[in-house]
Structures are given as C-alpha cells and as structure tokens.
Amino acid sequence: MPVIKSAIKKLRQDKKREKINKKMRDFLKTAIKKTRKNPSMSSVRDTVSLVDKASKKHILHKNKAARIKSQLAKIVNSKVKEPSVKKTVSKINKKKSAK
C-alpha cells in the first residue's frame, strides 16, 4: 500500500478509472456482438461511433479499433446488396448509344 499522500490519491483515481474503463469495454463488446448478429446500417453506425470513442479514450488500441470497424463494414456490405455502379453506368451508356 502506498504511504505518500499523492500515491494514495493516485491509487483511488486508478481504481475509479479502472471501473469506468471496464464498464465501457463490456458495453462495447456487447454492442459489437449484437451488431454482428443482426447487422444493419444504423446498428453499425452506432457501434462504430462507440469504437471511435473507446479508441479516443485509449480503451482500445487504434489499430484494433480500425480492424473492428473494417470487419463490421464487411458484414454490412455483404448483407446489403445495393445496385452496383457498373450496372448503372452501363444503362446510361446504352441509352446514349441508342440515340
């Protein structure tokens, strides 16, 4: 146990920060799990926001945050099939050549 007054205060602060960080980490893990189960644009957007906040507060390493965001984006992109740009461009080109 620390004897010096400043060291005692530092220990108190560290314990308080540890609780807050653990709470944030647990909340983040559950949010990521939920998003992976039921991916949608809004859930991914919210989870990415949480990951960015955790990274900013040094709860997550920045590369780990980037990796998580990339994985979530992959899941959403595979689930949501939007019309590709190539198909749209080819339709426009066909219309121009018909004139």
C-alpha distances in whole Angstrom, upper triangle without the diagonal:
4,6,9,11,12,9,8,12,12,9,11,14,14,13,17,18,18,19,22,23,23,25,27,27,28,31,32,33,35,37,38,39,41,42,43,45,47,47,49,49,47,44,44,44,41,39,40,39,35,35,35,33,30,31,31,28,27,26,29,30,33,35,34,35,38,39,38,41,43,43,44,46,48,48,50,52,53,54,55,59,60,63,63,64,67,69,69,70,72,74,74,76,78,79,80,82,84,85
4,6,8,9,6,6,9,9,8,11,13,13,14,16,18,18,20,22,23,24,26,28,28,29,32,33,34,36,38,38,40,42,43,44,46,48,48,49,49,47,45,44,44,41,39,40,38,35,35,35,32,30,31,30,27,26,26,29,30,33,35,34,35,38,39,39,41,43,44,44,47,48,49,50,52,54,54,56,59,60,63,63,64,66,68,68,70,72,74,74,76,78,79,80,82,84,85
4,6,9,7,7,10,11,11,13,15,16,17,19,21,21,23,25,26,27,29,31,31,33,35,36,37,39,41,42,43,45,47,48,50,51,51,53,52,50,48,47,47,44,42,43,41,38,38,38,35,33,34,33,30,29,29,32,33,36,38,38,38,42,43,42,44,47,47,47,50,52,52,53,56,57,58,59,62,63,67,66,67,70,72,72,73,75,77,77,79,81,82,83,85,87,88
4,6,5,6,9,10,11,13,14,15,17,19,20,21,23,25,26,27,29,31,31,33,35,36,37,39,41,42,43,45,46,48,50,51,51,52,52,50,47,47,46,43,42,42,40,37,37,37,34,32,33,32,28,28,28,31,32,35,37,37,38,41,42,42,43,46,47,47,49,51,52,53,55,57,57,58,62,63,66,65,66,69,71,71,71,74,76,76,77,80,81,81,83,86,86
4,5,5,6,9,10,11,13,14,16,17,19,20,22,23,24,26,28,29,30,32,34,35,36,38,40,41,43,44,45,47,49,50,50,51,50,48,46,45,45,42,40,41,39,36,36,36,33,31,32,30,27,27,27,31,32,34,37,37,37,40,42,41,43,45,46,46,48,51,51,52,54,56,56,57,61,61,65,64,65,68,70,69,70,73,75,74,76,79,80,80,82,84,85
4,5,5,6,9,10,11,12,14,15,16,18,20,21,22,24,26,27,28,30,32,32,34,36,37,38,40,42,43,44,47,48,47,48,47,45,43,43,42,39,38,38,36,33,33,32,29,28,28,27,24,24,25,28,29,31,34,34,34,37,39,38,39,42,43,43,45,48,48,49,51,53,54,55,58,58,62,61,62,64,67,66,67,70,71,71,73,76,76,76,79,81,82
4,5,5,6,9,10,10,12,14,15,16,19,20,21,22,24,25,26,28,30,31,32,35,36,37,38,40,41,43,45,46,46,47,46,45,42,42,41,38,37,37,35,32,32,32,29,27,27,26,23,23,23,26,27,30,32,32,32,35,37,36,38,41,41,42,44,46,47,48,50,52,52,53,57,57,61,60,61,63,65,65,66,69,70,70,72,75,76,76,78,80,81
4,5,5,6,9,10,11,13,14,15,17,19,20,21,23,25,26,27,29,30,32,34,35,36,38,40,41,42,44,46,46,47,46,44,42,41,41,38,36,37,35,32,32,32,29,27,28,27,24,24,24,27,28,31,34,33,33,36,38,37,39,42,42,42,45,47,47,48,50,52,52,53,57,58,61,61,61,64,66,66,67,70,71,71,73,76,76,77,79,81,82
4,5,5,6,9,10,11,12,14,16,17,18,20,22,23,24,26,27,29,30,32,33,35,37,38,39,41,43,44,44,45,44,42,40,39,38,36,34,34,32,30,30,30,27,25,26,25,21,22,22,25,27,29,32,32,31,35,36,35,37,40,40,40,43,45,45,46,48,50,50,51,55,55,59,58,59,62,64,64,65,68,69,69,71,73,74,74,77,79,79
4,5,5,6,9,10,10,12,14,15,16,18,20,21,22,24,26,26,28,30,31,32,34,36,37,38,40,42,41,42,42,40,38,37,36,34,32,32,30,27,27,27,24,22,23,22,19,18,19,22,23,26,29,28,28,32,33,32,34,37,37,37,40,42,42,43,46,47,48,49,52,53,56,56,56,59,61,61,62,65,66,66,68,71,71,72,74,76,77
4,5,5,6,9,10,10,13,14,15,16,19,20,21,22,24,25,27,29,30,31,33,35,36,37,39,41,41,42,42,40,37,37,36,33,32,32,31,27,27,28,25,22,24,23,19,19,19,22,24,26,29,28,28,32,33,32,34,37,37,37,40,42,42,43,45,47,47,48,52,53,56,56,57,59,61,61,62,65,66,67,69,71,72,72,75,77,78
4,5,5,6,9,10,11,13,14,16,17,19,20,22,23,25,26,28,29,31,32,34,35,37,38,40,40,41,41,38,36,36,35,32,31,31,30,26,27,27,24,22,24,23,19,20,19,22,25,27,30,29,29,32,33,32,34,37,37,37,39,42,41,42,45,47,47,48,51,52,56,56,56,59,61,61,62,65,66,66,68,71,71,72,74,76,77
4,5,5,6,8,10,11,12,14,16,17,18,20,21,22,24,26,27,28,30,32,33,35,36,38,38,38,38,36,33,33,32,29,28,28,26,24,24,24,21,19,20,19,16,16,16,20,22,24,27,26,26,29,31,29,31,34,35,34,37,39,39,40,42,44,44,45,48,49,53,52,53,56,58,58,59,62,63,63,65,67,68,69,71,73,74
4,5,5,6,9,10,10,12,14,15,16,18,20,21,22,24,25,26,28,30,31,32,34,36,36,37,37,35,32,32,31,28,27,27,25,22,22,23,20,17,19,18,15,14,14,17,19,22,25,23,23,27,28,27,29,32,32,32,35,37,37,38,40,42,42,43,47,48,51,51,52,55,56,56,57,60,61,62,64,66,67,67,70,72,73
4,5,5,6,9,10,11,12,14,15,17,18,20,21,23,24,26,27,29,30,32,33,35,35,36,36,34,32,31,31,28,26,27,26,23,23,24,21,18,20,20,16,16,15,18,21,24,26,24,24,28,29,28,29,32,32,32,35,37,37,38,41,42,42,43,47,48,51,51,52,55,57,57,58,61,62,62,64,67,67,68,71,72,74
4,5,5,6,9,10,11,13,14,16,17,19,20,22,23,25,26,28,29,31,32,34,34,35,34,32,30,30,29,26,25,26,24,21,21,22,19,17,19,19,15,16,14,18,21,23,26,24,24,27,29,27,28,32,32,31,34,36,36,36,39,41,41,42,45,46,50,50,51,54,55,55,57,59,60,61,63,65,66,66,69,71,72
4,5,5,6,8,10,11,12,14,15,16,18,20,21,22,24,26,27,28,30,32,31,32,32,30,27,27,27,24,22,23,21,18,18,18,15,13,15,15,11,12,11,14,17,19,22,21,20,24,25,24,25,28,29,28,31,33,33,34,36,38,38,39,42,43,47,47,48,51,52,52,53,56,57,57,60,62,63,63,66,68,68
4,6,5,6,9,10,10,12,14,15,16,18,20,21,22,24,26,27,29,30,30,32,32,30,27,27,27,24,22,23,21,18,18,19,16,14,16,16,12,12,10,14,16,19,22,20,20,23,24,22,24,28,27,27,30,32,32,33,36,37,37,38,42,43,46,46,48,50,52,52,53,56,57,58,60,62,63,64,66,68,69
4,6,5,6,9,10,11,12,14,15,17,18,20,21,23,24,26,27,29,29,31,31,28,26,26,26,23,21,22,21,17,18,20,17,14,17,18,14,14,12,15,18,21,24,21,21,24,25,23,25,28,28,27,30,32,31,32,35,37,36,38,41,42,46,46,48,51,52,52,54,56,57,58,60,62,62,64,66,67,69
4,6,5,6,9,10,11,12,14,16,17,18,20,21,23,24,26,27,27,28,28,26,23,23,23,20,18,19,18,14,15,16,13,11,14,14,11,12,10,13,17,19,22,20,19,22,23,21,23,26,26,25,28,30,30,30,33,35,34,35,39,40,43,44,45,48,49,49,51,53,54,55,57,59,60,61,63,65,66
4,5,5,6,9,10,10,12,14,15,16,18,20,21,22,24,26,26,27,27,25,22,22,21,19,17,17,16,13,13,14,12,9,11,12,9,9,7,10,13,16,18,16,15,19,20,18,20,23,23,22,25,27,27,28,31,32,32,33,37,38,41,41,43,45,47,47,49,51,52,53,55,57,58,59,61,63,64
4,5,5,6,8,10,11,12,14,15,17,18,20,21,23,24,25,26,27,25,22,22,22,19,17,18,18,14,14,16,14,11,14,15,12,12,9,11,15,18,19,17,16,20,20,18,20,23,23,22,25,27,27,28,31,32,31,33,37,38,42,42,43,46,47,48,49,52,53,53,56,58,58,60,62,63,65
4,6,5,6,9,10,11,12,14,16,17,18,20,21,23,23,25,25,23,20,20,20,17,15,17,16,13,14,16,13,11,15,16,13,14,11,13,17,19,21,18,17,21,21,19,20,24,23,22,25,27,26,27,30,31,30,32,35,37,40,41,42,45,46,46,48,51,52,52,55,56,57,58,61,62,63
4,6,5,6,9,10,10,12,14,15,16,18,20,21,21,22,22,20,17,17,17,14,12,14,13,9,10,12,10,7,11,12,10,11,8,10,14,16,18,15,14,17,18,16,17,20,20,19,22,24,23,24,27,28,28,29,33,34,37,38,39,42,43,43,45,48,48,49,51,53,54,55,57,59,60
4,5,5,6,9,10,11,12,14,15,17,19,20,20,22,22,21,17,17,18,15,12,14,14,10,10,12,11,8,11,13,11,11,7,8,12,14,16,13,12,16,16,13,15,19,18,17,20,22,22,23,26,27,27,28,32,33,37,37,38,41,42,43,44,47,48,49,51,53,53,55,57,58,60
4,5,5,6,9,10,11,12,14,16,17,19,19,21,22,20,17,17,18,15,13,15,15,12,12,15,14,11,14,17,15,15,11,12,15,18,19,16,15,18,18,15,17,20,19,18,21,23,22,23,26,27,26,28,31,33,37,37,39,42,43,43,45,48,48,49,51,53,54,56,58,59,61
4,6,5,6,9,10,11,12,14,16,17,17,19,19,17,14,15,15,12,10,13,13,9,10,13,12,10,14,16,14,15,12,13,16,18,19,16,15,18,18,15,16,19,18,16,20,22,20,21,24,25,24,26,29,31,35,35,37,40,41,41,43,45,46,47,49,51,52,53,55,57,58
4,6,5,6,9,10,11,12,14,15,15,17,17,16,12,12,13,10,8,10,10,7,7,11,10,8,11,14,13,13,10,10,13,15,16,13,11,14,14,11,12,16,15,13,16,19,17,18,21,23,22,23,27,28,32,32,34,37,38,38,40,43,43,44,46,48,49,50,53,54,55
4,5,5,6,9,10,11,12,14,15,17,18,17,14,13,15,13,10,12,13,10,10,13,13,11,13,16,16,15,12,11,14,16,16,13,12,15,14,11,13,16,14,13,16,18,17,18,21,22,21,23,27,29,32,33,35,37,38,39,41,43,44,45,47,49,50,51,53,54,56
4,5,5,6,9,10,11,12,13,16,17,16,12,13,15,12,10,13,14,11,12,15,15,14,16,19,18,19,15,15,18,19,20,16,15,18,17,13,15,18,16,14,17,19,17,18,21,22,21,22,26,28,32,33,35,37,38,39,41,43,43,45,47,48,49,51,53,54,56
4,5,5,6,9,10,11,11,13,14,12,8,9,11,9,6,10,11,8,10,13,13,12,15,17,17,18,15,14,17,18,19,16,14,16,15,12,12,15,14,11,15,17,15,15,18,19,18,20,23,25,29,30,32,35,35,35,38,40,40,41,44,45,46,48,50,51,53
4,5,5,6,9,10,10,12,13,13,9,8,11,10,6,9,11,9,9,13,14,13,14,17,18,18,15,13,16,16,16,13,11,13,12,8,10,12,10,8,12,13,12,13,16,17,16,18,22,23,27,28,30,32,33,34,36,38,39,40,42,44,45,46,48,49,51
4,5,5,6,9,10,13,15,15,11,11,14,13,10,13,15,13,13,16,17,16,18,21,21,21,18,16,19,19,19,16,15,16,15,11,13,15,12,10,14,15,12,14,17,17,16,19,22,24,28,29,31,34,34,35,37,39,40,41,43,45,46,48,49,50,52
4,5,5,6,8,10,13,12,8,10,13,11,9,13,15,13,14,17,18,17,19,22,22,23,20,19,21,22,22,18,17,18,17,13,14,16,14,11,14,15,12,13,17,17,15,17,21,23,27,28,30,33,33,34,36,38,38,40,42,44,44,46,48,49,51
4,5,5,5,7,9,9,6,6,10,9,7,10,13,12,12,15,17,17,18,21,22,22,20,18,20,20,20,17,15,16,15,11,11,13,11,8,11,12,9,9,13,14,12,14,18,20,23,24,27,29,30,30,33,35,35,37,39,40,41,43,45,46,48
4,6,6,9,12,13,9,9,12,13,10,12,15,15,14,17,19,18,19,22,23,23,21,19,20,20,19,16,15,16,14,11,11,12,9,7,10,10,7,9,12,12,11,14,17,20,23,24,26,29,29,30,33,34,35,36,39,40,41,43,44,46,48
4,6,10,13,14,11,11,15,15,13,15,18,17,17,20,22,21,23,26,26,26,24,22,24,24,23,20,19,20,18,14,15,16,13,11,13,13,10,11,14,13,12,14,18,20,24,25,28,30,30,31,34,35,36,38,40,41,42,44,46,46,49
4,6,10,11,8,9,13,13,12,15,17,17,17,20,22,22,23,26,27,27,25,23,25,25,24,22,20,20,19,16,15,16,14,11,13,13,10,10,13,13,10,12,15,18,22,23,26,29,28,29,32,33,33,35,38,39,39,42,43,44,46
4,7,8,7,7,10,11,10,12,15,15,16,18,20,20,22,24,25,26,24,22,24,23,22,20,18,18,17,14,13,13,11,8,9,10,7,6,10,10,8,9,13,15,19,20,23,25,25,26,29,30,31,32,35,36,37,39,40,41,43
4,6,5,6,8,10,11,12,14,15,16,18,20,21,22,24,26,27,25,23,25,24,23,21,19,19,18,15,14,15,13,10,10,12,9,6,10,11,8,8,12,13,17,19,21,24,24,24,27,29,29,30,33,34,34,37,39,39,41
4,6,5,6,9,10,10,12,14,15,16,18,20,21,22,24,26,24,23,24,22,22,21,18,17,18,15,13,14,13,10,9,12,10,7,9,12,10,9,12,13,16,18,19,23,23,22,25,27,27,28,31,32,33,35,37,38,39
4,5,5,6,9,10,11,13,14,15,17,19,20,21,23,25,23,22,24,22,23,21,18,18,19,16,14,16,16,12,12,15,13,10,13,15,13,12,16,16,20,21,23,26,26,26,28,31,31,31,34,36,36,37,40,41,42
4,5,5,6,9,10,11,12,14,15,17,18,20,21,23,21,20,22,21,21,19,16,17,17,14,12,14,14,10,11,14,12,10,13,15,13,13,17,18,22,23,25,28,28,28,31,33,33,34,37,38,38,40,43,43,45
4,5,5,6,8,10,10,12,14,15,16,18,20,21,19,17,19,18,18,16,13,13,14,11,9,11,10,7,8,11,9,8,11,13,12,12,16,17,20,21,23,26,27,26,29,31,32,32,35,37,37,39,41,42,44
4,6,5,6,9,10,11,12,14,15,17,19,20,19,18,19,18,18,17,14,14,15,12,10,12,13,9,9,13,13,10,13,16,15,14,17,18,21,22,23,26,27,26,29,31,32,32,35,37,37,38,41,42,43
4,6,5,6,9,10,11,13,14,15,17,19,17,16,19,18,19,17,14,15,16,13,11,14,14,11,12,16,15,13,16,18,17,17,21,21,24,25,27,30,31,30,32,35,35,36,38,40,40,42,44,46,47
4,5,5,6,9,10,11,12,14,15,16,15,13,16,15,16,14,11,12,13,10,8,12,12,9,11,14,13,12,15,17,17,17,21,22,25,26,27,30,31,31,33,36,36,37,39,41,42,43,45,47,48
4,5,5,6,9,10,10,12,14,15,14,12,14,12,13,12,9,9,11,8,6,9,11,8,9,13,13,12,14,17,17,17,20,21,24,24,25,28,30,30,31,34,35,35,37,40,40,41,44,45,46
4,5,5,6,9,10,11,13,14,14,13,15,13,15,14,10,12,14,11,9,13,14,12,13,16,16,15,18,20,20,20,23,23,27,27,28,31,32,32,33,36,37,37,39,42,42,43,45,47,48
4,5,5,6,9,10,11,12,11,11,13,13,15,13,10,12,14,11,10,14,15,13,14,18,17,17,20,22,22,22,25,26,29,30,31,34,35,35,36,39,40,40,43,45,45,46,49,50,51
4,5,5,6,9,10,10,9,8,10,9,11,9,6,9,10,8,8,11,12,11,13,16,16,16,19,21,21,22,25,26,29,29,30,33,34,34,36,38,39,40,42,44,45,46,48,50,51
4,5,5,6,9,10,10,9,10,8,11,10,7,9,12,10,9,12,14,13,14,17,18,18,20,22,23,23,26,26,29,29,29,32,34,34,35,38,39,39,41,44,44,45,47,49,50
4,5,5,6,9,9,9,11,11,14,13,10,12,15,13,12,16,17,16,17,21,21,21,23,26,26,26,29,29,32,32,33,36,38,37,38,41,42,42,44,47,47,48,50,52,53
4,5,5,6,5,6,9,9,12,11,8,11,13,12,12,16,17,16,18,21,21,21,24,26,26,27,30,31,34,34,34,37,39,39,40,43,44,44,46,49,49,50,52,54,55
4,5,5,6,5,6,6,9,9,6,9,12,11,11,14,16,16,17,20,21,21,23,26,26,27,30,30,33,33,33,36,38,38,39,42,43,43,45,48,48,49,51,53,54
4,5,8,8,9,8,12,12,10,12,15,14,14,17,19,19,20,23,24,24,26,28,29,29,32,32,35,34,35,37,40,39,40,43,44,44,46,49,49,50,52,54,55
4,6,8,9,10,14,13,12,15,17,16,16,20,21,21,22,25,26,26,28,30,31,31,34,35,38,37,38,41,43,42,43,46,48,48,49,52,53,53,56,58,58
4,5,6,8,11,11,10,13,15,15,16,19,20,20,22,24,25,26,28,30,31,32,35,35,38,38,38,41,43,43,44,47,48,48,50,52,53,54,56,58,59
4,7,9,12,10,10,13,15,14,15,18,19,19,21,23,24,25,27,29,29,30,34,35,38,37,38,41,43,43,44,47,48,48,50,53,53,54,56,58,59
4,6,8,7,6,10,11,10,12,15,15,16,18,20,21,22,24,26,27,28,31,32,35,34,35,38,40,40,41,44,45,46,47,50,51,51,53,56,57
4,6,5,6,9,10,11,12,14,16,17,18,20,22,23,24,26,28,29,31,32,35,34,35,37,39,40,41,43,45,45,46,49,50,51,53,55,56
4,5,5,6,9,10,11,12,14,15,16,18,20,21,22,24,26,27,29,30,33,31,32,34,37,37,37,40,42,42,43,46,47,47,49,52,53
4,5,5,6,9,10,10,12,14,15,16,19,20,21,23,25,26,28,29,31,30,30,32,35,35,36,38,40,41,42,44,46,46,48,50,52
4,5,5,6,9,10,11,12,14,15,17,19,20,21,23,24,27,28,31,30,31,33,35,36,37,39,41,41,43,45,47,47,49,51,53
4,5,5,6,9,10,11,12,14,16,17,18,20,21,22,25,26,29,28,29,32,34,34,35,37,39,40,41,43,45,45,47,49,51
4,6,5,6,9,10,10,12,14,15,16,18,20,21,23,24,27,25,26,28,31,31,32,34,36,36,38,40,42,42,44,46,48
4,5,5,6,9,10,11,13,14,15,17,19,20,22,24,26,25,26,28,30,31,32,34,36,37,38,40,42,43,44,46,48
4,5,5,6,9,10,11,13,14,16,17,18,21,23,26,25,27,29,31,31,33,35,36,37,39,41,42,43,45,47,48
4,5,5,6,9,10,11,12,14,16,16,19,20,23,22,24,26,28,28,30,32,33,34,36,38,39,40,42,44,45
4,5,5,6,9,10,10,12,14,15,17,19,21,20,21,24,26,26,27,30,31,32,33,36,37,38,40,42,43
4,5,5,6,9,10,11,13,14,17,19,22,21,23,25,26,27,29,31,32,33,35,37,38,39,41,43,45
4,5,5,6,9,10,11,12,15,17,20,20,22,24,26,26,28,30,31,32,34,36,37,39,40,42,44
4,5,5,6,9,10,10,13,14,17,17,18,21,22,23,24,27,28,29,31,33,34,35,37,38,40
4,6,5,6,9,10,12,14,17,16,18,20,21,22,24,26,27,29,30,32,33,35,36,38,40
4,6,5,6,9,11,14,17,17,20,22,22,24,26,27,28,30,32,33,34,36,38,39,41
4,5,5,6,9,11,15,15,18,20,21,21,24,25,26,28,30,31,32,34,36,37,39
4,6,5,7,9,12,12,14,16,17,18,20,22,23,24,26,28,29,31,32,34,36
4,6,7,10,13,13,16,17,18,19,22,23,24,26,27,28,30,32,33,34,37
4,6,10,13,14,17,19,19,20,23,24,24,27,29,29,31,33,34,35,37
4,6,10,11,14,17,16,17,20,21,22,23,26,27,28,30,31,32,34
4,7,8,12,14,13,14,17,18,18,20,23,23,24,27,28,29,31
4,6,9,11,11,11,14,16,16,17,20,21,21,24,25,26,28
4,7,9,7,8,11,12,12,14,16,17,18,20,22,22,25
4,5,6,7,9,10,11,13,15,16,18,19,21,22,24
4,5,5,6,9,10,11,12,14,16,17,18,20,22
4,5,5,6,9,10,10,12,14,15,16,18,20
4,5,5,6,9,10,11,13,14,15,17,19
4,5,5,6,9,10,11,13,15,16,18
4,5,5,6,9,10,11,12,14,16
4,5,5,6,9,10,11,12,15
4,5,5,6,9,10,11,13
4,5,5,6,9,10,11
4,5,5,6,9,10
4,5,5,6,9
4,6,5,7
4,5,6
4,5
4
